[in-house]
Amino acid sequence: MSYQINKGVNRPIEFKGLKAQYIGYLGGGLVTLLVLFAILYLTGMAIYLCILIIAGLGSVLFYKVYGLSHKYGEHGLMKRNARRYLPIYLKFKTRRLFYEKC
């Protein structure tokens, strides 16, 4: 009896070069662009101008999200954002912490 092994069990989700949370960022950005297109069209703006604006913003969105994905990878953006919560320095008023035996 032989079993088929799934070799992608612990690998991150990847779609066309986008890794992990960046797929969600791109999806959310596209939904936002769809809503923006609807708002622009309903306000009476010319359809060609709406398409031009949305195409430009969509290009910027794809460029930025792919850039973030390639620069920071799967967890790098979360690590970069977590860095701002680290203290700049630690201050101790006594050395007793370092002299105590375990």
All heavy atoms as an XYZ file, in Angstrom:
828
protein
N       0.853     -1.171      0.000
C       0.000      0.000      0.000
C       0.904      1.241      0.000
O       1.861      1.324      0.751
C      -0.874     -0.011      1.253
C      -1.867      1.100      1.260
S      -2.785      1.256      2.788
C      -3.881     -0.111      2.753
N       0.610      2.216     -0.835
C       1.408      3.443     -0.875
C       0.499      4.646     -0.688
O      -0.661      4.644     -1.098
C       2.155      3.552     -2.200
O       1.231      3.696     -3.247
N       1.047      5.647     -0.040
C       0.297      6.862      0.230
C       0.935      8.027     -0.516
O       2.151      8.111     -0.612
C       0.304      7.172      1.736
C      -0.393      6.123      2.558
C       0.323      5.148      3.213
C      -1.779      6.119      2.656
C      -0.304      4.177      3.961
C      -2.421      5.158      3.398
C      -1.672      4.194      4.046
O      -2.305      3.229      4.786
N       0.078      8.900     -1.006
C       0.575     10.082     -1.684
C       0.900     11.155     -0.639
O       0.105     11.415      0.260
C      -0.476     10.616     -2.656
C       0.006     11.783     -3.479
C      -1.064     12.227     -4.477
O      -2.174     11.730     -4.462
N      -0.703     13.147     -5.313
N       2.075     11.756     -0.755
C       2.512     12.751      0.208
C       2.237     14.143     -0.352
O       2.599     14.444     -1.488
C       4.014     12.598      0.505
C       4.273     11.235      1.133
C       4.509     13.704      1.414
C       5.741     10.919      1.299
N       1.588     14.969      0.457
C       1.360     16.359      0.078
C       2.575     17.161      0.529
O       2.787     17.373      1.708
C       0.079     16.885      0.738
C      -0.261     18.280      0.295
O       0.461     18.887     -0.491
N      -1.361     18.808      0.781
N       3.388     17.606     -0.400
C       4.637     18.281     -0.059
C       4.464     19.764      0.206
O       5.415     20.449      0.514
C       5.657     18.065     -1.162
C       5.996     16.608     -1.320
C       7.115     16.411     -2.276
C       7.321     14.931     -2.416
N       8.664     14.518     -2.443
N       3.278     20.294      0.095
C       3.067     21.718      0.313
C       2.345     22.032      1.609
O       1.694     23.045      1.715
N       2.464     21.183      2.604
C       1.685     21.321      3.822
C       2.033     22.594      4.584
O       1.173     23.374      4.940
C       1.858     20.079      4.718
C       1.214     20.301      6.065
C       1.254     18.870      4.050
N       3.295     22.828      4.872
C       3.686     23.978      5.686
C       4.208     25.148      4.871
O       4.824     26.051      5.411
C       4.747     23.560      6.706
C       4.156     22.735      7.804
O       2.997     22.936      8.164
N       4.919     21.802      8.327
N       4.002     25.145      3.608
C       4.472     26.242      2.772
C       3.447     27.374      2.783
O       2.250     27.137      2.897
C       4.688     25.755      1.341
C       5.796     24.703      1.280
C       6.114     24.292     -0.106
N       6.743     25.416     -0.778
C       6.795     25.538     -2.095
N       6.260     24.627     -2.862
N       7.384     26.577     -2.638
N       3.915     28.614      2.655
C       2.972     29.736      2.653
C       2.146     29.762      1.364
O       2.571     29.238      0.333
C       3.881     30.960      2.737
C       5.170     30.498      2.160
C       5.299     29.054      2.542
N       0.991     30.391      1.457
C       0.142     30.550      0.288
C       0.842     31.495     -0.679
O       1.349     32.545     -0.282
C      -1.224     31.138      0.681
C      -1.946     30.186      1.609
C      -2.053     31.436     -0.538
C      -3.202     30.777      2.204
N       0.872     31.126     -1.949
C       1.498     31.981     -2.949
C       0.645     31.949     -4.210
O       0.191     30.897     -4.641
C       2.914     31.492     -3.258
C       3.652     32.425     -4.170
C       5.114     32.030     -4.333
O       5.618     31.249     -3.520
O       5.719     32.522     -5.283
N       0.413     33.117     -4.789
C      -0.387     33.223     -5.998
C       0.274     34.224     -6.926
O       0.379     35.403     -6.603
C      -1.816     33.674     -5.666
C      -2.691     33.844     -6.864
C      -3.159     32.744     -7.551
C      -3.023     35.108     -7.314
C      -3.966     32.895     -8.660
C      -3.830     35.270     -8.428
C      -4.297     34.157     -9.104
N       0.775     33.747     -8.052
C       1.413     34.587     -9.069
C       2.506     35.481     -8.492
O       2.633     36.647     -8.838
C       0.377     35.447     -9.780
C      -0.753     34.688    -10.399
C      -0.566     34.579    -11.863
C      -1.805     33.917    -12.451
N      -1.588     33.410    -13.738
N       3.276     34.962     -7.548
C       4.368     35.719     -6.963
C       4.018     36.467     -5.693
O       4.902     36.914     -4.982
N       2.727     36.612     -5.390
C       2.328     37.269     -4.141
C       2.330     36.248     -3.017
O       1.871     35.128     -3.190
C       0.922     37.863     -4.261
C       0.784     39.114     -5.081
C      -0.669     39.549     -5.119
C       1.630     40.223     -4.528
N       2.844     36.650     -1.869
C       2.938     35.736     -0.745
C       2.022     36.179      0.391
O       1.876     37.359      0.652
C       4.376     35.691     -0.235
C       5.357     35.167     -1.243
C       6.761     35.269     -0.707
C       7.753     34.893     -1.757
N       8.268     36.002     -2.495
N       1.423     35.216      1.057
C       0.706     35.373      2.323
C      -0.304     36.517      2.320
O      -1.241     36.523      1.523
C       1.708     35.513      3.461
N      -0.129     37.505      3.210
C      -1.135     38.550      3.428
C      -1.249     39.522      2.261
O      -2.224     40.245      2.156
C      -0.856     39.317      4.724
C       0.314     40.258      4.667
C       1.612     39.630      5.105
O       1.748     38.424      5.118
N       2.568     40.448      5.449
N      -0.268     39.546      1.356
C      -0.316     40.488      0.243
C      -1.428     40.151     -0.739
O      -1.911     41.021     -1.450
C       1.041     40.530     -0.463
C       2.157     40.906      0.479
C       3.041     39.950      0.956
C       2.291     42.205      0.932
C       4.043     40.284      1.835
C       3.287     42.550      1.817
C       4.165     41.580      2.259
O       5.146     41.913      3.145
N      -1.839     38.889     -0.771
C      -2.982     38.500     -1.607
C      -4.231     39.205     -1.098
O      -5.023     39.733     -1.876
C      -3.161     36.968     -1.590
C      -1.933     36.290     -2.193
C      -4.418     36.564     -2.335
C      -1.898     34.795     -2.006
N      -4.399     39.254      0.217
C      -5.539     39.960      0.812
C      -5.469     41.459      0.588
O      -6.485     42.110      0.340
N      -4.255     42.023      0.688
C      -4.102     43.462      0.442
C      -4.504     43.809     -0.987
O      -5.191     44.801     -1.232
C      -2.663     43.908      0.679
C      -2.188     43.794      2.100
C      -0.837     43.731      2.385
C      -3.076     43.742      3.169
C      -0.384     43.634      3.687
C      -2.634     43.634      4.471
C      -1.282     43.587      4.718
O      -0.836     43.481      5.995
N      -4.078     42.981     -1.940
C      -4.426     43.237     -3.346
C      -5.926     43.078     -3.568
O      -6.545     43.902     -4.250
C      -3.646     42.298     -4.257
C      -3.823     42.537     -5.751
C      -3.327     43.918     -6.133
C      -3.105     41.484     -6.548
N      -6.529     42.060     -2.966
C      -7.978     41.864     -3.105
C      -8.765     43.023     -2.512
O      -9.721     43.507     -3.109
N      -8.362     43.474     -1.336
C      -9.032     44.623     -0.717
C      -8.879     45.893     -1.538
O      -9.811     46.684     -1.667
N      -7.695     46.076     -2.112
C      -7.470     47.246     -2.965
C      -8.327     47.211     -4.227
O      -8.858     48.242     -4.657
N      -8.479     46.028     -4.802
C      -9.313     45.907     -6.007
C     -10.784     46.157     -5.703
O     -11.490     46.790     -6.507
C      -9.113     44.531     -6.646
C      -7.742     44.303     -7.286
C      -7.623     42.871     -7.775
C      -7.503     45.281     -8.422
N     -11.256     45.685     -4.570
C     -12.643     45.955     -4.163
C     -12.839     47.457     -3.943
O     -13.855     48.035     -4.348
C     -13.022     45.143     -2.901
C     -14.336     45.607     -2.312
C     -13.075     43.663     -3.235
N     -11.858     48.100     -3.329
C     -11.926     49.549     -3.119
C     -11.970     50.293     -4.447
O     -12.728     51.261     -4.603
C     -10.704     50.013     -2.292
O     -10.676     49.274     -1.067
C     -10.765     51.495     -1.998
N     -11.167     49.842     -5.407
C     -11.196     50.476     -6.730
C     -12.539     50.285     -7.428
O     -13.017     51.188     -8.121
C     -10.071     49.924     -7.606
C      -8.667     50.384     -7.260
C      -7.648     49.687     -8.162
C      -8.539     51.889     -7.388
N     -13.160     49.131     -7.232
C     -14.481     48.887     -7.813
C     -15.520     49.839     -7.232
O     -16.332     50.420     -7.966
C     -14.893     47.433     -7.582
C     -16.258     47.023     -8.125
C     -16.239     47.048     -9.645
C     -16.631     45.652     -7.611
N     -15.476     50.016     -5.918
C     -16.412     50.940     -5.257
C     -16.141     52.379     -5.712
O     -17.077     53.141     -5.976
C     -16.307     50.801     -3.725
C     -17.073     51.887     -3.008
C     -16.798     49.427     -3.288
N     -14.868     52.742     -5.825
C     -14.517     54.087     -6.297
C     -15.011     54.321     -7.717
O     -15.522     55.401     -8.032
C     -13.002     54.286     -6.218
C     -12.492     55.651     -6.680
C     -13.019     56.753     -5.770
C     -10.968     55.649     -6.712
N     -14.896     53.305     -8.583
C     -15.397     53.433     -9.946
C     -16.913     53.672     -9.947
O     -17.417     54.528    -10.681
C     -15.075     52.175    -10.760
C     -15.623     52.199    -12.146
C     -14.983     52.908    -13.139
C     -16.793     51.519    -12.462
C     -15.493     52.944    -14.431
C     -17.309     51.551    -13.732
C     -16.657     52.263    -14.728
N     -17.627     52.916     -9.112
C     -19.079     53.081     -9.036
C     -19.445     54.486     -8.553
O     -20.359     55.112     -9.089
C     -19.680     52.025     -8.112
N     -18.717     54.986     -7.564
C     -18.999     56.332     -7.044
C     -18.729     57.389     -8.107
O     -19.540     58.310     -8.310
C     -18.174     56.594     -5.772
C     -18.676     55.723     -4.625
C     -18.214     58.066     -5.377
C     -17.780     55.729     -3.402
N     -17.600     57.261     -8.791
C     -17.268     58.237     -9.836
C     -18.298     58.204    -10.966
O     -18.704     59.251    -11.481
C     -15.865     57.960    -10.400
C     -14.685     58.235     -9.479
C     -13.385     57.811    -10.145
C     -14.637     59.696     -9.089
N     -18.726     57.012    -11.358
C     -19.697     56.893    -12.440
C     -21.056     57.462    -12.037
O     -21.721     58.135    -12.830
C     -19.832     55.424    -12.847
C     -20.773     55.210    -13.997
C     -20.419     55.593    -15.284
C     -22.022     54.638    -13.798
C     -21.284     55.396    -16.342
C     -22.897     54.438    -14.847
C     -22.519     54.830    -16.127
O     -23.379     54.647    -17.163
N     -21.473     57.202    -10.791
C     -22.774     57.691    -10.337
C     -22.796     59.202    -10.116
O     -23.873     59.806    -10.134
C     -23.193     56.967     -9.055
C     -23.544     55.492     -9.231
C     -23.820     54.848     -7.882
C     -24.737     55.330    -10.154
N     -21.634     59.802     -9.899
C     -21.595     61.262     -9.750
C     -21.661     61.979    -11.086
O     -21.735     63.201    -11.118
C     -20.329     61.710     -8.997
O     -19.176     61.250     -9.690
C     -20.342     61.224     -7.574
N     -21.619     61.242    -12.183
C     -21.788     61.849    -13.492
C     -20.497     62.107    -14.239
O     -20.501     62.790    -15.266
N     -19.399     61.567    -13.763
C     -18.129     61.751    -14.456
C     -18.135     60.936    -15.746
O     -18.776     59.891    -15.834
C     -16.979     61.310    -13.552
C     -15.613     61.686    -14.074
S     -14.298     61.247    -12.932
C     -14.520     62.511    -11.715
N     -17.438     61.406    -16.745
C     -17.371     60.710    -18.030
C     -16.770     59.320    -17.839
O     -15.815     59.139    -17.077
C     -16.538     61.505    -19.021
N     -17.315     58.330    -18.549
C     -16.919     56.944    -18.371
C     -15.451     56.727    -18.714
O     -14.739     55.985    -18.036
C     -17.841     55.995    -19.178
C     -17.551     54.520    -18.839
C     -17.651     56.194    -20.649
C     -18.083     54.105    -17.544
N     -14.957     57.406    -19.761
C     -13.562     57.228    -20.152
C     -12.620     57.806    -19.102
O     -11.551     57.254    -18.843
C     -13.301     57.863    -21.517
C     -14.056     57.161    -22.614
C     -15.072     57.794    -23.321
C     -13.771     55.830    -22.934
C     -15.774     57.144    -24.308
C     -14.462     55.169    -23.928
C     -15.460     55.826    -24.615
O     -16.148     55.171    -25.587
N     -13.018     58.887    -18.478
C     -12.212     59.470    -17.413
C     -12.211     58.558    -16.186
O     -11.172     58.374    -15.538
C     -12.736     60.865    -17.051
C     -11.911     61.664    -16.063
C     -10.502     61.884    -16.603
C     -12.584     62.990    -15.769
N     -13.360     57.955    -15.876
C     -13.441     56.994    -14.762
C     -12.500     55.815    -15.003
O     -11.752     55.405    -14.104
C     -14.865     56.465    -14.602
S     -16.060     57.659    -14.029
N     -12.550     55.279    -16.208
C     -11.701     54.135    -16.548
C     -10.227     54.517    -16.472
O      -9.401     53.755    -15.965
C     -12.066     53.585    -17.942
C     -13.463     52.963    -17.898
C     -11.036     52.579    -18.430
C     -14.006     52.546    -19.234
N      -9.888     55.699    -16.945
C      -8.504     56.162    -16.914
C      -8.000     56.305    -15.473
O      -6.891     55.867    -15.136
C      -8.384     57.489    -17.659
C      -6.983     58.030    -17.862
C      -6.199     57.112    -18.776
C      -7.052     59.423    -18.447
N      -8.819     56.895    -14.607
C      -8.436     57.069    -13.197
C      -8.271     55.717    -12.511
O      -7.269     55.470    -11.818
C      -9.476     57.937    -12.458
C      -9.405     59.378    -12.961
C      -9.272     57.882    -10.955
C     -10.530     60.253    -12.465
N      -9.230     54.819    -12.701
C      -9.182     53.506    -12.049
C      -8.014     52.674    -12.591
O      -7.336     51.968    -11.829
C     -10.521     52.767    -12.218
C     -11.642     53.550    -11.530
C     -10.444     51.346    -11.676
C     -11.436     53.770    -10.053
N      -7.733     52.765    -13.893
C      -6.603     52.023    -14.463
C      -5.280     52.530    -13.888
O      -4.385     51.732    -13.560
C      -6.608     52.147    -15.981
N      -5.158     53.833    -13.735
C      -3.945     54.394    -13.151
C      -3.765     53.983    -11.698
O      -2.679     53.560    -11.284
N      -4.835     54.095    -10.922
C      -4.763     53.696     -9.513
C      -4.539     52.190     -9.363
O      -3.822     51.744     -8.458
C      -6.036     54.123     -8.783
C      -6.214     55.625     -8.573
C      -7.569     55.910     -7.947
C      -5.100     56.177     -7.723
N      -5.134     51.413    -10.266
C      -4.931     49.959    -10.233
C      -3.486     49.594    -10.544
O      -2.922     48.691     -9.926
N      -2.874     50.301    -11.487
C      -1.469     50.052    -11.807
C      -0.581     50.368    -10.615
O       0.344     49.605    -10.288
C      -1.039     50.899    -13.003
O      -1.793     50.580    -14.135
N      -0.859     51.489     -9.946
C      -0.085     51.849     -8.756
C      -0.278     50.804     -7.659
O       0.687     50.402     -6.988
C      -0.481     53.262     -8.260
C       0.119     53.558     -6.904
C      -0.079     54.315     -9.270
N      -1.512     50.338     -7.486
C      -1.805     49.315     -6.478
C      -1.004     48.043     -6.736
O      -0.345     47.516     -5.835
C      -3.302     49.004     -6.453
C      -3.739     47.866     -5.535
C      -3.598     48.282     -4.079
C      -5.157     47.448     -5.846
N      -1.029     47.533     -7.972
C      -0.295     46.322     -8.303
C       1.201     46.523     -8.099
O       1.880     45.664     -7.531
C      -0.577     45.906     -9.755
C      -1.738     44.987     -9.900
C      -3.031     45.485     -9.965
C      -1.557     43.617     -9.962
C      -4.106     44.648    -10.096
C      -2.625     42.764    -10.095
C      -3.912     43.275    -10.166
N       1.716     47.654     -8.526
C       3.144     47.941     -8.400
C       3.568     47.958     -6.932
O       4.581     47.368     -6.560
C       3.454     49.279     -9.082
C       4.891     49.694     -8.978
C       5.866     49.083     -9.754
C       5.278     50.700     -8.094
C       7.191     49.457     -9.659
C       6.595     51.080     -7.984
C       7.545     50.460     -8.774
O       8.856     50.831     -8.666
N       2.803     48.624     -6.099
C       3.144     48.743     -4.679
C       3.029     47.406     -3.946
O       3.900     47.042     -3.159
C       2.257     49.777     -3.989
C       2.551     51.192     -4.385
C       3.901     51.598     -3.869
C       4.128     53.069     -4.121
N       5.428     53.497     -3.626
N       1.939     46.667     -4.181
C       1.730     45.399     -3.468
C       2.785     44.373     -3.884
O       3.353     43.682     -3.032
C       0.297     44.864     -3.693
C       0.152     43.453     -3.168
C      -0.705     45.773     -3.018
N       3.088     44.275     -5.177
C       4.128     43.352     -5.608
C       5.487     43.787     -5.068
O       6.315     42.953     -4.699
C       4.170     43.250     -7.136
C       3.289     42.149     -7.662
C       1.983     42.412     -8.062
C       3.744     40.847     -7.748
C       1.177     41.407     -8.538
C       2.951     39.831     -8.226
C       1.660     40.124     -8.622
O       0.864     39.114     -9.086
N       5.739     45.077     -5.003
C       6.984     45.578     -4.440
C       7.132     45.226     -2.972
O       8.203     44.794     -2.523
N       6.053     45.401     -2.200
C       6.084     45.026     -0.783
C       6.289     43.524     -0.609
O       7.036     43.083      0.268
C       4.790     45.452     -0.087
C       4.599     46.939      0.163
C       3.192     47.204      0.688
C       5.634     47.451      1.134
N       5.637     42.736     -1.456
C       5.757     41.287     -1.360
C       7.186     40.837     -1.637
O       7.719     39.976     -0.930
C       4.800     40.616     -2.344
O       4.926     39.215     -2.302
N       7.813     41.426     -2.632
C       9.181     41.026     -2.959
C      10.195     41.590     -1.968
O      11.199     40.949     -1.677
C       9.546     41.457     -4.372
C       8.811     40.695     -5.428
N       8.851     39.318     -5.527
C       8.004     41.096     -6.419
C       8.111     38.919     -6.530
N       7.567     39.979     -7.092
N       9.935     42.770     -1.423
C      10.883     43.386     -0.501
C      10.853     42.734      0.878
O      11.894     42.444      1.454
C      10.573     44.876     -0.363
C      11.542     45.611      0.543
C      11.261     47.092      0.548
C      12.252     47.825      1.418
N      12.000     49.259      1.434
N       9.655     42.499      1.414
C       9.528     42.026      2.785
C       9.224     40.540      2.912
O       9.387     39.970      3.973
C       8.460     42.825      3.525
C       8.845     44.257      3.715
C       8.175     45.275      3.053
C       9.890     44.605      4.549
C       8.540     46.591      3.221
C      10.265     45.916      4.731
C       9.587     46.905      4.066
O       9.948     48.202      4.238
N       8.722     39.899      1.890
C       8.439     38.470      1.963
C       7.204     38.163      2.802
O       6.348     39.014      3.026
N       7.165     36.927      3.278
C       5.963     36.436      3.950
C       5.679     37.151      5.272
O       4.556     37.560      5.531
C       6.113     34.940      4.202
C       4.928     34.318      4.884
C       5.159     32.864      5.206
O       6.221     32.333      4.865
O       4.262     32.260      5.805
N       6.676     37.312      6.134
C       6.450     37.893      7.455
C       7.171     39.221      7.663
O       7.048     39.822      8.723
C       6.921     36.921      8.551
C       6.213     35.611      8.522
N       4.874     35.486      8.791
C       6.654     34.366      8.220
C       4.525     34.223      8.677
N       5.582     33.523      8.327
N       7.925     39.672      6.687
C       8.772     40.844      6.873
C       8.023     42.131      7.155
O       8.468     42.955      7.951
N       6.873     42.330      6.545
C       6.107     43.565      6.762
C       5.577     43.611      8.193
O       5.590     44.669      8.824
C       4.964     43.667      5.756
C       4.193     44.973      5.720
C       5.121     46.129      5.377
C       3.068     44.912      4.723
N       5.150     42.473      8.723
C       4.686     42.436     10.110
C       5.852     42.695     11.072
O       5.696     43.377     12.077
C       4.042     41.089     10.422
C       2.710     40.893      9.733
S       1.904     39.363     10.178
C       2.875     38.185      9.282
N       7.028     42.168     10.742
C       8.209     42.412     11.574
C       8.593     43.886     11.539
O       8.962     44.467     12.551
C       9.379     41.564     11.091
C       9.230     40.099     11.388
C      10.431     39.342     10.862
C      10.267     37.859     11.087
N      11.411     37.115     10.551
N       8.510     44.498     10.365
C       8.842     45.916     10.245
C       7.869     46.759     11.064
O       8.266     47.700     11.749
C       8.798     46.355      8.791
C       9.386     47.749      8.600
C       8.955     48.341      7.309
N       7.568     48.770      7.472
C       6.908     49.472      6.584
N       7.453     49.799      5.464
N       5.658     49.823      6.789
N       6.585     46.439     11.016
C       5.595     47.192     11.780
C       5.721     46.940     13.279
O       5.416     47.821     14.082
C       4.181     46.849     11.304
C       3.907     47.392      9.925
O       4.533     48.348      9.482
N       2.978     46.778      9.224
N       6.166     45.752     13.679
C       6.331     45.444     15.096
C       7.530     46.168     15.692
O       7.595     46.384     16.906
C       6.485     43.947     15.288
N       8.470     46.566     14.872
C       9.682     47.218     15.357
C       9.387     48.537     16.066
O      10.116     48.946     16.948
C      10.623     47.463     14.176
C      12.064     47.436     14.564
C      12.969     47.530     13.365
N      13.119     46.201     12.775
C      13.451     45.982     11.527
N      13.669     46.991     10.722
N      13.581     44.764     11.067
N       8.311     49.199     15.710
C       8.010     50.492     16.351
C       7.532     50.336     17.797
O       7.507     51.289     18.550
C       6.997     51.275     15.533
C       5.576     50.830     15.712
C       4.631     51.703     14.971
N       4.117     50.902     13.869
C       3.165     51.272     13.082
N       2.631     52.449     13.217
N       2.725     50.496     12.129
N       7.158     49.122     18.200
C       6.716     48.890     19.567
C       7.860     48.476     20.498
O       7.646     48.261     21.679
C       5.612     47.826     19.600
C       4.361     48.273     18.874
C       3.999     47.713     17.668
C       3.577     49.289     19.403
C       2.863     48.137     16.999
C       2.441     49.718     18.739
C       2.091     49.145     17.540
O       0.979     49.567     16.868
N       9.060     48.337     19.958
C      10.206     47.996     20.788
C      10.676     49.243     21.523
O      10.677     50.340     20.970
C      11.354     47.463     19.931
C      11.141     46.106     19.294
C      12.302     45.771     18.376
C      10.991     45.046     20.353
N      11.108     49.108     22.775
C      11.615     50.272     23.495
C      12.959     50.714     22.926
O      13.732     49.902     22.422
C      11.759     49.769     24.931
C      11.872     48.298     24.809
C      11.088     47.904     23.594
N      13.230     51.996     23.024
C      14.492     52.530     22.529
C      15.634     52.100     23.446
O      16.723     51.759     23.004
C      14.415     54.067     22.417
C      13.346     54.442     21.388
C      15.756     54.662     22.051
C      13.023     55.913     21.352
N      15.396     52.105     24.734
C      16.396     51.662     25.694
C      15.700     51.088     26.916
O      14.524     51.322     27.137
C      17.340     52.796     26.087
C      16.639     53.956     26.759
C      16.466     53.984     28.134
C      16.147     55.018     26.017
C      15.815     55.039     28.746
C      15.494     56.078     26.616
C      15.334     56.083     27.984
O      14.678     57.120     28.583
N      16.449     50.334     27.725
C      15.952     49.779     28.972
C      16.691     50.458     30.121
O      17.896     50.678     30.048
C      16.191     48.267     29.037
C      15.472     47.441     27.977
C      15.905     45.997     28.073
C      13.980     47.564     28.116
N      15.977     50.776     31.179
C      16.583     51.482     32.297
C      16.351     50.668     33.572
O      15.221     50.355     33.916
C      15.951     52.861     32.429
C      16.616     53.751     33.429
C      16.013     55.139     33.366
C      16.716     56.063     34.316
N      16.155     57.409     34.250
N      17.441     50.333     34.242
C      17.370     49.601     35.492
C      17.905     50.493     36.603
O      18.951     51.124     36.460
C      18.217     48.321     35.438
C      17.698     47.317     34.450
C      18.279     47.195     33.199
C      16.635     46.502     34.768
C      17.806     46.281     32.294
C      16.158     45.580     33.868
C      16.743     45.471     32.625
N      17.211     50.522     37.739
C      17.655     51.324     38.864
C      18.521     50.522     39.827
O      19.169     51.083     40.695
C      16.454     51.912     39.604
C      15.680     52.873     38.729
C      14.661     53.603     39.537
C      13.812     54.442     38.617
N      14.017     55.829     38.707
N      18.507     49.206     39.686
C      19.305     48.359     40.566
C      19.883     47.204     39.763
O      19.349     46.827     38.722
C      18.451     47.817     41.729
O      19.267     46.982     42.524
C      17.246     47.060     41.244
N      20.979     46.634     40.292
C      21.618     45.507     39.630
C      21.179     44.172     40.227
O      21.692     43.132     39.863
C      23.137     45.630     39.754
C      23.687     46.802     39.027
C      25.170     46.792     39.142
N      25.713     48.005     38.553
C      26.983     48.274     38.468
N      27.862     47.430     38.963
N      27.399     49.387     37.923
N      20.257     44.208     41.124
C      19.824     43.011     41.826
C      19.320     41.929     40.859
O      19.556     40.746     41.065
C      18.737     43.366     42.833
C      18.430     42.218     43.777
C      17.460     42.607     44.841
N      16.146     42.781     44.199
C      15.131     43.422     44.753
N      15.272     43.964     45.943
N      13.993     43.534     44.134
N      18.701     42.313     39.792
C      18.192     41.364     38.791
C      19.316     40.513     38.235
O      19.155     39.313     38.002
C      17.483     42.113     37.666
C      17.022     41.308     36.467
C      15.868     40.399     36.887
C      16.604     42.205     35.348
N      20.482     41.097     38.058
C      21.604     40.372     37.456
C      22.396     39.537     38.459
O      23.152     38.660     38.099
C      22.538     41.365     36.759
C      21.856     42.127     35.660
C      21.534     43.461     35.816
C      21.510     41.485     34.488
C      20.900     44.162     34.802
C      20.871     42.180     33.465
C      20.563     43.509     33.633
N      22.241     39.820     39.753
C      22.980     39.099     40.776
C      22.220     37.918     41.350
O      22.789     37.080     42.031
C      23.399     40.040     41.915
C      24.479     41.006     41.497
C      24.300     42.371     41.661
C      25.665     40.542     40.954
C      25.279     43.253     41.281
C      26.657     41.420     40.570
C      26.462     42.772     40.729
O      27.436     43.636     40.358
N      20.908     37.843     41.129
C      20.107     36.747     41.676
C      20.484     35.445     40.996
O      20.695     35.395     39.792
C      18.625     37.013     41.499
C      18.116     38.158     42.338
C      16.641     38.437     42.089
O      16.009     37.704     41.306
O      16.140     39.381     42.689
N      20.562     34.366     41.776
C      20.880     33.045     41.222
C      19.577     32.355     40.826
O      18.569     32.494     41.476
C      21.630     32.214     42.242
C      22.990     32.771     42.533
C      23.731     31.881     43.494
C      25.103     32.479     43.765
N      25.874     31.669     44.670
N      19.639     31.600     39.760
C      18.462     30.919     39.253
C      18.051     29.756     40.086
O      18.656     29.016     40.682
C      18.700     30.448     37.821
S      18.927     31.824     36.703
